[in-house]
Amino acid sequence: MRWIRLITLYIFWFVLVVFLQLVWSNAWVWRLAAPQFLLMFAIVCGYLFGFGEGSVVALAAGMIVDLAFGRNLGVGMLLYFWLAALAAVMGGQRRRRSLWYLLMVAVIAFVGHELGVTVLTVVIIRIGGGGLEIPAISVWLTDSVLPGLAINVPLAALLYFALRYAGPYSALELTRRELAADEKLQGEKIKDS
């Protein structure tokens, strides 16, 4: 019964987030920034549910981004995978997974995403022999990164609450998993002493 709930809710949330990404991402553009529903979903899943589940969600989300938005297949998958893995590692180092720490992880991951997309775009265009005018860092920050943070960090907070209380695991089960991870960390610290 637990696996049915897990799979059903993952499918529900994934379909909902993909729908929001495809429908609303163009409607909510501010300067050069748009909401990254799939990226934030992958980061929050990695943070809350760990490396395994976060990686699967990130690879699927990256594949959809690659297919839907015309990037080279695999670039989004790789980038999303690494960012979800980063969120999982940062979330695994905490005894309790708090909203404030998630927001810090979301800021780091979003800046990493923007930097990764920019660098990969420049590299791919330069390898292909195309000319590309690279904007100044100040323009990139004010037109892309800062507006993107203003849009996507609150989105990460909303997804955190949605997945924590209506996600694949109940809030009680997440608390039990956090306590078990805390006991494991305490046991490792005692062994090291």
C-alpha positions in Angstrom: 0.0 0.0 0.0 2.9 2.4 0.8 4.4 1.9 -2.7 1.1 2.7 -4.3 0.8 6.0 -2.4 4.5 6.8 -3.2 4.2 6.2 -6.9 0.7 7.8 -7.2 1.8 11.0 -5.5 5.1 11.2 -7.4 3.2 10.9 -10.7 0.6 13.5 -9.5 3.2 16.0 -8.4 5.4 15.4 -11.5 2.5 15.9 -13.9 1.4 19.1 -12.0 4.9 20.6 -12.1 5.4 19.7 -15.7 2.0 21.4 -16.5 3.0 24.5 -14.6 6.4 24.6 -16.3 4.9 24.3 -19.8 2.0 26.6 -19.3 3.0 29.3 -16.8 6.8 29.7 -17.4 6.3 32.0 -20.3 3.5 34.0 -18.6 5.6 34.8 -15.5 8.7 36.1 -17.2 10.3 39.1 -15.4 13.3 40.6 -17.2 15.1 37.6 -18.5 14.0 35.3 -15.7 11.2 32.8 -15.7 10.0 30.4 -13.0 11.9 27.1 -13.1 9.2 24.7 -11.7 11.0 21.5 -12.7 14.4 22.7 -11.3 12.9 23.7 -7.9 10.9 20.4 -7.8 14.1 18.4 -8.4 16.0 20.4 -5.7 13.3 20.1 -3.1 12.9 16.4 -3.8 16.6 15.9 -3.4 16.7 17.9 -0.2 13.7 16.2 1.4 13.8 12.7 0.1 17.6 12.0 -0.4 19.9 11.2 -3.2 18.1 8.2 -4.8 14.7 9.8 -5.2 16.1 13.2 -5.9 18.3 11.8 -8.7 15.4 10.0 -10.4 13.2 13.1 -10.3 16.1 15.3 -11.5 16.9 13.0 -14.4 13.3 12.9 -15.5 12.8 16.6 -15.1 16.0 17.3 -17.0 14.9 15.1 -19.8 11.6 16.9 -20.1 13.3 20.3 -20.1 15.7 19.1 -22.8 12.9 17.7 -25.0 10.4 20.6 -24.4 12.7 23.5 -24.7 15.0 22.4 -27.5 18.3 22.0 -25.6 20.7 19.3 -26.5 19.5 16.1 -25.0 21.4 15.3 -21.9 22.6 18.8 -20.9 19.6 19.5 -18.7 19.6 16.0 -17.3 23.2 16.3 -16.2 22.8 19.8 -14.8 19.6 18.9 -12.9 21.1 15.6 -11.6 24.1 17.4 -10.2 22.0 20.2 -8.6 19.6 17.6 -7.0 22.6 15.6 -5.8 24.0 18.8 -4.2 20.7 19.5 -2.5 20.6 15.9 -1.3 24.1 16.1 0.2 23.4 19.4 1.8 20.1 18.1 3.1 21.7 15.0 4.4 24.1 16.9 6.5 21.3 18.5 8.6 19.6 16.8 11.5 16.3 18.5 10.7 15.4 19.7 7.2 14.3 23.3 7.7 12.8 25.8 5.3 15.6 28.3 5.8 18.3 25.9 5.0 16.3 24.8 1.9 16.1 28.4 0.8 19.9 28.7 1.1 20.3 25.5 -0.9 17.8 26.8 -3.5 19.8 30.0 -3.9 23.1 28.1 -4.4 21.5 25.6 -6.8 19.8 28.3 -8.8 22.9 30.4 -9.2 24.7 27.1 -10.2 22.0 26.4 -12.7 22.2 29.9 -14.3 26.0 29.7 -14.4 25.9 26.2 -15.8 23.4 27.1 -18.5 25.3 30.2 -19.5 28.7 28.4 -19.7 27.3 25.4 -21.6 25.5 27.7 -24.0 28.6 29.7 -24.7 30.7 26.5 -25.1 28.2 24.8 -27.4 27.8 27.9 -29.7 31.6 28.5 -29.8 32.3 24.8 -30.7 29.7 25.0 -33.4 31.6 28.0 -34.9 28.9 30.6 -34.2 29.6 34.0 -32.9 28.1 35.0 -29.6 28.2 38.3 -27.8 28.7 37.6 -24.1 27.0 40.1 -21.8 28.8 41.7 -18.9 28.5 40.0 -15.5 26.6 43.0 -14.1 24.0 42.7 -16.9 23.8 38.9 -16.4 23.2 39.4 -12.6 20.6 42.2 -12.9 18.7 40.7 -15.8 18.8 37.0 -15.1 20.1 35.9 -11.7 18.5 38.3 -9.3 15.0 38.3 -10.9 15.3 34.5 -11.1 16.1 34.3 -7.4 13.1 36.6 -6.7 10.8 34.2 -8.6 12.3 30.8 -7.8 13.2 31.0 -4.1 9.5 31.6 -3.0 8.6 28.8 -5.4 11.0 26.5 -3.6 9.3 27.4 -0.3 5.9 26.6 -1.7 7.1 23.3 -3.1 8.8 22.5 0.3 5.5 22.9 2.2 3.5 21.1 -0.5 5.9 18.1 -0.7 6.4 18.0 3.1 2.7 17.8 4.0 1.1 16.4 0.8 4.0 14.7 -0.9 4.9 11.0 -1.4 5.7 10.6 2.3 3.6 11.8 5.2 5.0 14.4 7.5 5.2 11.9 10.3 7.2 9.5 8.1 9.6 12.3 7.1 10.1 13.1 10.7 10.9 9.5 11.5 13.4 9.4 8.6 15.0 12.5 9.9 15.3 11.1 13.4 16.8 7.9 12.1 19.3 9.9 10.1 20.1 11.9 13.2 20.7 8.7 15.2 23.0 7.4 12.4 25.0 10.7 12.4 25.3 10.6 16.2 26.5 6.9 16.1 29.2 7.9 13.5 30.3 10.8 15.7 30.6 8.5 18.7 32.7 5.9 16.7 35.0 8.7 15.5 35.6 9.9 19.1 
